[in-house]
Amino acid sequence: MKLTQRIVQWFSVIALAATSSAALAAPLPQDPINLDQLLQQLEQGKFSQSESNKQREQRFREKEEEQKAMLEDAIAQRNQLEQRAEQLETDFEQNEVDLGNLSDTLTQRMGSLKELFGVLQQVANDASGKFDNSVISAQYPGRAEALKQLAENMSSSSKLASIEDIESVWFALQKEMTESGKVAEFTTEVTAANGDKAEQEVVRVGAFNLVSNGKYLERMSSTGSVAELVRQPSGRYLDTAENIQQTDNGIVTFGLDPTGGSILGLLVQAPSLGDRIDQGGTVGYIILALGAIGLLFALERFVSLMLLGNKVKRQLKKDKPSQDNPLGRVMLIKDKYPQADTETLELKLSEGILREVPKITRNLTFIKIISVVAPLMGLLGTVTGMINTFQAITLFGTGDPKLMAGGISQALVTTVLGLVVAIPMTLLFATLHTRSKNLIHILQEQASGIIAERSERGE
C-alpha cells in the first residue's frame, strides 16, 4: 500500500511539472506582419523556452533525492512481498501433504462404512427418482426432494451420514412399499381438462392410478401437480373409476394400470371410432352416407316384403281375392274376364304379374349398386391416400413417419369403410332378392293354377 502511494506521488510531481511548462508556454504572440517580426518572435520564443527548460531541470534536481528514497522503499517492499509469497507457497505444499495424510487416515478408519455410505447415497438417488414419478407423492409431497438433498450433501462434502439420515431413507422406502398396497382417499388441487383448478377428493389406488369424479388423473412429475387426462379411456373403464370412488369396502372391479400410467397413456392415445372414421376424409364420409342410404332402403324393403308376404299367406288361405295384396289383385283378373279363353287369360295374368313385380322389387337394384360402388369408393380413397403419402415423401423425405401417417391412414380406412358397407349390403340384397323372388314365384304359381283350371273347364 505504501509503495503504491509513493508511486502515485511521483507521478503527481511529473504531472505538475508538465502543467507548469504548459502554463509558461501558453501566452502566444500576435500574428507577425512581416518577416522581420516573424524572426524576432522566433528568437523570443526560443529564449523563453530555454528559460522554461532550465526551471524544469532545476525543480527535477531538487526532487532527485526524494525520488531515490521512494525507489528504495519500493524495492524493499517488493523483496518483502517476495519472501511472503515463498513462505505461503511452502505452507500450501505442506497443507496438501497434511490433507492427503488425513484423507488416507479417514479412509482407513472408515473401512467398510465407506461402502455403506456409497450404497446409501445410490439408494437415496434411485429412490428420489422413483418418488418423482410415483403417484403416492401426490398424497405425500416433498419426499423426493428430501432424499435428493441427502444424496447431494453426501456427495459434496466428506461429512458422514448420521443414524437419523440412514433411518430416514429406510423409512421412506418402507412407507412407499406400505402405501403401494392401500386404496387411500385424500384432498388435493386438481387441474381440470379446461385448465380450471379446484380442490377435489382423490382416490389413490396403490402406486398405480389416481381417480376423481369418475375420471382418471395423472401426476405431473415436473411440477408435482395433479391433472385430469385430456382424453379419458373408454366408458367401461370410467364406470370402474366411479365404482371404486363410491364403494367404501368390499371387492370392486377396477381398470388398474400396473405400469403406473404408461399403459393408460397409450390407451387414451389410441384413436376412437370417430377418429378412425375421420381419418378416411371426404371419401370415407361419402361411403358412410351411401351405406346409410342403402341401409334405409334395405330396412324399408324388409318391412314391405314382410308385410306383403303376410298378406299373400293370408290370401292363400282365402277363397275370395282381396285388393290389398299382389296375389289378390292377380286372382281378381280371373273374375274380371270370366269368358276369356285360356290364351287370353294367360296373357292377362302375365300382364298383372308384371305390374306387381316393380312394386315387389323396388329399390333392390339401388341396394345392389351400393354394394358394388362402396368397395370401389374405398379403392378410390386408397389411391388418394397413397398419392398424398408419396407427395409427402417427395417434399419431406422418409425421415419422419408421422408425415406419411395421414395418407396411409386414409388409404387403409377408406378400404375398410368400403368393405364394411359392401359386405352387409351384399347380404341384405341377397336376402331381399330371395324374398321378392319367392313372392313372384307364388304369383306365377297361382297364375299357372288359374290357367290350368280354366283350361280344364274349357275342355
C-alpha positions in Angstrom: 0.0 0.0 0.0 2.9 2.4 0.9 4.7 1.6 -2.4 1.5 2.4 -4.3 1.1 5.8 -2.5 4.8 6.7 -3.3 4.4 5.8 -7.0 1.2 8.0 -7.1 3.1 10.9 -5.5 6.0 10.6 -8.0 3.6 10.6 -11.0 1.8 13.7 -9.5 5.2 15.6 -9.4 5.8 14.8 -13.1 2.3 15.9 -14.0 2.7 19.2 -12.1 6.0 19.9 -13.9 4.3 19.3 -17.3 1.4 21.6 -16.3 3.8 24.4 -15.3 5.7 24.2 -18.6 2.4 24.3 -20.5 1.4 27.3 -18.5 4.7 29.1 -19.3 4.3 28.4 -23.0 0.7 29.3 -23.0 0.9 33.1 -24.0 1.3 33.4 -27.7 2.4 36.5 -29.5 0.3 38.2 -32.0 0.4 37.2 -35.7 3.6 38.6 -37.5 3.1 41.3 -40.0 6.4 40.8 -42.0 9.5 38.6 -42.0 11.4 40.8 -39.5 8.7 40.5 -36.9 8.5 36.7 -37.5 12.2 36.4 -36.9 12.0 38.5 -33.8 9.1 36.3 -32.4 11.1 33.2 -33.1 14.1 34.5 -31.2 11.9 35.5 -28.2 10.2 32.1 -28.2 13.5 30.3 -28.2 14.7 32.3 -25.3 11.5 31.8 -23.3 11.6 28.0 -24.0 15.2 27.8 -22.8 14.3 29.6 -19.6 11.4 27.2 -19.0 13.6 24.1 -19.6 16.2 25.5 -17.1 13.5 26.0 -14.5 12.1 22.4 -15.0 15.7 21.0 -14.7 16.2 22.9 -11.5 13.0 21.5 -10.0 13.9 18.0 -11.1 17.3 18.2 -9.4 15.7 19.4 -6.2 13.3 16.3 -6.3 16.1 13.8 -7.2 16.8 12.8 -3.7 13.2 12.3 -2.8 12.7 10.1 -5.9 15.7 7.9 -4.9 14.2 7.4 -1.5 10.9 6.4 -2.9 12.6 3.9 -5.3 14.5 2.3 -2.4 11.3 1.9 -0.4 9.5 0.3 -3.3 12.4 -2.2 -3.8 12.4 -3.1 -0.1 8.6 -3.6 -0.2 8.9 -5.8 -3.2 11.6 -8.0 -1.6 9.4 -8.3 1.5 6.4 -9.4 -0.6 8.5 -12.0 -2.5 9.6 -13.5 0.8 6.0 -13.6 1.9 5.0 -15.4 -1.3 7.7 -18.0 -0.9 6.5 -18.6 2.7 2.9 -19.0 1.6 3.9 -21.4 -1.2 5.8 -23.5 1.3 2.8 -23.6 3.7 0.5 -24.6 0.8 2.6 -27.5 -0.2 2.8 -28.6 3.4 -1.0 -28.3 3.8 -1.5 -30.5 0.7 0.7 -33.2 2.2 -1.2 -33.0 5.5 -4.5 -33.1 3.8 -3.5 -36.3 1.8 -2.3 -37.9 5.0 -5.6 -37.1 6.8 -7.6 -38.4 3.8 -5.7 -41.7 3.9 -6.3 -41.9 7.7 -10.0 -41.2 7.2 -10.3 -43.9 4.5 -8.5 -46.4 6.7 -10.7 -45.7 9.7 -14.0 -45.7 7.7 -13.2 -49.2 6.4 -16.5 -50.9 5.3 -18.5 -47.8 6.3 -17.4 -46.1 3.1 -19.1 -48.8 1.0 -22.2 -48.5 3.2 -22.4 -44.7 2.7 -21.8 -45.2 -1.1 -24.7 -47.6 -1.2 -26.8 -45.3 0.9 -26.1 -42.4 -1.5 -27.0 -44.6 -4.5 -30.2 -45.8 -2.9 -31.2 -42.2 -2.0 -30.7 -41.1 -5.6 -32.6 -44.0 -7.0 -35.5 -43.6 -4.5 -35.7 -39.9 -5.2 -36.1 -40.6 -8.9 -38.7 -43.2 -8.3 -40.6 -41.0 -5.9 -40.7 -38.2 -8.5 -42.7 -40.5 -10.8 -44.8 -42.2 -8.1 -48.5 -41.2 -7.7 -48.1 -41.7 -4.0 -46.1 -38.4 -4.0 -49.4 -36.7 -4.8 -50.6 -37.5 -1.3 -47.2 -37.1 0.4 -45.3 -34.3 -1.5 -41.7 -33.4 -0.8 -40.4 -36.9 -0.3 -38.2 -36.9 -3.4 -36.6 -33.5 -2.5 -35.6 -34.7 0.9 -33.8 -37.8 -0.4 -32.2 -35.8 -3.2 -30.9 -33.2 -0.8 -29.4 -36.0 1.4 -27.6 -37.6 -1.6 -26.2 -34.2 -2.6 -24.9 -33.5 0.9 -23.2 -36.8 1.0 -21.5 -36.3 -2.4 -20.5 -32.7 -2.0 -18.9 -33.0 1.5 -16.9 -35.5 3.5 -19.5 -35.4 6.3 -20.7 -38.8 7.2 -24.4 -39.7 7.3 -25.9 -39.9 10.7 -28.1 -42.6 12.1 -31.1 -40.3 11.5 -30.2 -40.0 7.8 -30.0 -43.7 7.4 -33.3 -44.3 9.1 -35.0 -41.6 7.0 -34.0 -43.5 3.8 -35.2 -46.8 5.3 -38.5 -45.2 6.5 -39.2 -43.6 3.1 -38.7 -46.9 1.3 -40.9 -48.7 3.9 -43.6 -46.1 3.5 -43.6 -46.4 -0.3 -44.0 -50.2 0.0 -46.8 -49.9 2.6 -48.7 -47.2 0.7 -48.5 -49.1 -2.6 -50.8 -51.7 -1.1 -53.5 -49.3 0.0 -56.5 -47.6 -1.6 -56.4 -44.2 0.1 -58.6 -41.0 -0.3 -57.2 -37.5 0.2 -57.9 -33.9 -0.9 -55.7 -32.0 -3.3 -55.8 -29.4 -6.0 -56.7 -30.9 -9.4 -56.4 -29.2 -12.8 -59.3 -29.9 -15.0 -59.0 -30.6 -18.7 -60.2 -27.0 -19.4 -57.5 -25.5 -17.2 -59.6 -24.8 -14.1 -58.1 -25.7 -10.7 -60.2 -26.8 -7.7 -59.8 -28.9 -4.5 -61.2 -32.4 -5.1 -61.5 -35.7 -3.3 -59.0 -38.0 -5.0 -58.8 -41.8 -4.6 -55.4 -43.3 -5.0 -55.2 -47.0 -5.9 -51.9 -48.1 -4.5 -49.0 -46.8 -6.6 -50.9 -47.3 -9.9 -53.8 -44.9 -10.5 -55.5 -41.7 -9.3 -59.2 -41.1 -9.9 -61.6 -38.3 -9.1 -65.2 -37.6 -10.0 -65.2 -40.8 -12.2 -62.2 -39.7 -14.2 -58.6 -40.8 -14.4 -55.9 -38.4 -13.2 -52.2 -38.1 -13.8 -49.4 -36.6 -11.7 -47.0 -34.3 -13.5 -43.6 -35.2 -12.2 -42.1 -31.9 -13.5 -44.4 -29.7 -11.4 -45.8 -32.1 -8.9 -49.4 -31.1 -9.7 -52.4 -33.4 -10.4 -54.4 -33.0 -13.6 -57.2 -34.8 -15.4 -56.3 -36.7 -18.5 -57.2 -34.7 -21.6 -58.5 -37.8 -23.2 -60.2 -40.4 -20.9 -60.3 -44.1 -21.7 -63.5 -45.9 -22.9 -66.7 -45.9 -20.9 -66.2 -49.3 -19.2 -63.0 -48.0 -17.6 -64.7 -44.8 -16.4 -67.5 -46.9 -14.9 -64.9 -48.8 -12.8 -63.5 -45.5 -11.7 -66.9 -44.4 -10.4 -67.4 -47.7 -8.7 -64.2 -47.6 -6.7 -64.9 -44.0 -5.7 -68.4 -44.8 -4.4 -67.5 -48.0 -2.6 -66.2 -47.9 1.0 -65.3 -51.6 1.4 -65.5 -54.9 -0.4 -64.2 -56.0 -3.8 -64.7 -53.6 -6.7 -63.8 -54.2 -10.4 -61.3 -51.5 -11.4 -59.3 -50.9 -14.6 -55.8 -51.0 -13.0 -52.7 -49.8 -14.8 -49.7 -51.8 -13.3 -47.2 -49.6 -15.1 -48.2 -46.5 -13.2 -49.7 -44.7 -16.2 -47.7 -45.9 -19.2 -50.4 -48.3 -20.5 -53.2 -45.8 -19.7 -51.3 -43.1 -21.6 -51.1 -45.4 -24.7 -54.7 -46.4 -24.2 -56.0 -42.8 -24.3 -53.8 -42.0 -27.3 -55.4 -44.8 -29.3 -57.9 -43.3 -31.8 -61.5 -43.8 -31.1 -64.1 -44.9 -33.7 -64.9 -41.3 -34.6 -61.2 -40.6 -35.1 -60.7 -43.6 -37.3 -63.7 -42.5 -39.4 -62.4 -39.0 -39.6 -59.1 -40.4 -41.0 -61.0 -41.5 -44.0 -61.6 -38.0 -45.1 -64.2 -36.9 -47.6 -64.2 -40.3 -49.4 -64.9 -42.1 -46.1 -67.9 -39.9 -45.3 -69.3 -40.4 -48.8 -69.0 -44.2 -48.3 -70.8 -44.0 -44.9 -73.5 -41.8 -46.5 -74.1 -44.4 -49.2 -74.2 -47.1 -46.6 -76.7 -45.2 -44.5 -78.9 -44.7 -47.6 -78.6 -48.3 -48.6 -79.5 -49.4 -45.1 -82.6 -47.2 -45.1 -83.7 -48.7 -48.4 -83.0 -52.2 -47.2 -85.0 -51.6 -44.0 -87.9 -50.3 -46.0 -87.8 -53.2 -48.4 -87.5 -55.7 -45.5 -90.6 -54.3 -43.8 -92.5 -54.0 -47.0 -91.7 -57.5 -48.2 -92.5 -58.9 -44.7 -96.0 -57.2 -44.8 -96.6 -58.4 -48.4 -95.6 -61.9 -47.5 -98.0 -62.0 -44.6 -100.8 -60.7 -46.8 -100.0 -63.2 -49.5 -100.1 -66.0 -47.0 -103.5 -64.9 -45.7 -104.7 -64.7 -49.3 -103.7 -68.3 -49.9 -105.9 -69.4 -47.1 -108.9 -67.5 -48.5 -111.1 -68.2 -51.5 -112.2 -64.7 -52.1 -109.5 -62.5 -53.5 -108.7 -59.1 -51.9 -107.4 -55.9 -53.4 -104.8 -55.2 -50.6 -102.2 -57.8 -51.8 -100.5 -58.7 -55.0 -101.9 -62.2 -55.1 -105.4 -61.0 -54.6 -105.1 -58.5 -57.4 -103.8 -61.2 -59.8 -106.6 -63.5 -58.8 -109.2 -60.8 -59.5 -108.1 -60.8 -63.1 -109.8 -64.3 -63.4 -113.1 -62.8 -62.2 -112.7 -59.8 -64.4 -112.5 -61.9 -67.6 -114.7 -64.9 -66.9 -115.5 -65.6 -70.6 -111.9 -65.2 -71.9 -110.2 -68.2 -73.4 -107.1 -69.8 -72.0 -104.5 -67.9 -74.0 -106.1 -64.5 -73.4 -106.4 -65.2 -69.7 -102.7 -66.3 -69.6 -101.7 -63.0 -71.2 -103.8 -61.0 -68.8 -102.4 -62.9 -65.8 -98.8 -62.3 -67.1 -99.6 -58.7 -67.5 -100.9 -58.5 -63.9 -97.8 -60.2 -62.5 -95.5 -57.9 -64.5 -97.5 -55.0 -63.0 -96.8 -56.3 -59.5 -93.1 -57.1 -60.0 -91.8 -53.4 -59.8 -93.6 -52.9 -56.6 -92.1 -56.1 -55.1 -88.5 -55.5 -56.3 -88.5 -51.7 -55.8 -85.1 -50.2 -54.6 -83.4 -53.6 -54.7 -81.3 -52.5 -57.7 -80.1 -49.5 -55.8 -79.0 -51.6 -52.9 -77.1 -53.8 -55.3 -75.4 -50.8 -56.8 -74.3 -49.6 -53.4 -72.8 -53.0 -52.6 -70.7 -52.7 -55.8 -69.9 -49.0 -55.6 -68.8 -49.0 -51.9 -65.6 -51.0 -52.4 -64.8 -49.0 -55.5 -65.1 -45.8 -53.4 -62.8 -47.5 -50.8 -60.3 -48.2 -53.6 -60.6 -44.5 -54.7 -59.8 -43.4 -51.1 -56.9 -45.8 -51.0 -55.4 -44.4 -54.2 -55.9 -40.9 -53.0 -54.2 -41.6 -49.7 -51.2 -43.2 -51.3 -50.9 -40.2 -53.6 -50.8 -37.9 -50.5 -48.2 -40.2 -49.0 -45.9 -40.1 -52.0 -46.3 -36.4 -52.2 -45.2 -36.1 -48.5 -42.3 -38.4 -49.2 -41.3 -36.2 -52.2 -41.4 -33.0 -50.1 -40.0 -34.1 -46.8 -38.4 -37.5 -47.4 -38.8 -40.6 -45.3 -37.2 -39.3 -42.1 -40.4 -38.6 -40.2 -43.1 -41.4 -40.4 -45.7 -39.1 -39.0 -45.8 -37.1 -42.2 -46.8 -40.2 -44.1 -49.2 -41.5 -41.4 -52.1 -39.3 -42.7 -52.1 -40.6 -46.2 -51.6 -44.2 -45.1 -54.5 -43.9 -42.6 -56.8 -42.6 -45.3 -55.7 -45.3 -47.7 -56.4 -48.1 -45.1 -59.5 -46.6 -43.5 -61.4 -45.9 -46.8 -60.7 -49.5 -47.8 -62.1 -50.8 -44.5 -65.1 -48.5 -44.8 -65.8 -49.6 -48.3 -65.8 -53.3 -47.2 -67.8 -52.6 -44.1 -70.6 -51.1 -46.3 -70.3 -53.5 -49.2 -70.5 -56.8 -47.2 -73.7 -56.1 -45.3 -75.3 -54.5 -48.4 -74.5 -57.6 -50.4 -76.0 -59.9 -47.7 -79.1 -57.6 -47.5 -79.5 -57.6 -51.2 -79.3 -61.4 -51.4 -81.9 -61.8 -48.6 -84.3 -59.2 -50.0 -83.9 -60.6 -53.5 -84.7 -64.1 -52.3 -87.8 -62.9 -50.6 -89.0 -60.9 -53.6 -88.3 -63.9 -55.9 -90.4 -66.1 -53.5 -93.3 -63.7 -53.7 -93.1 -63.5 -57.5 -92.9 -67.3 -57.6 -96.1 -67.6 -55.6 -97.8 -65.2 -58.1 -96.6 -67.2 -61.1 -97.6 -70.5 -59.4 -101.1 -69.3 -58.6 -101.5 -67.8 -62.1 -100.5 -71.2 -63.6 -103.1 -72.9 -61.4 -105.8 -70.5 -62.6 -104.9 -71.1 -66.3 -104.9 -74.9 -65.7 -108.3 -74.6 -64.0 -109.7 -72.6 -66.9 -108.3 -75.0 -69.4 -110.0 -77.9 -67.7 -113.3 -76.1 -67.7 -113.0 -75.4 -71.4 -112.3 -78.9 -72.3 
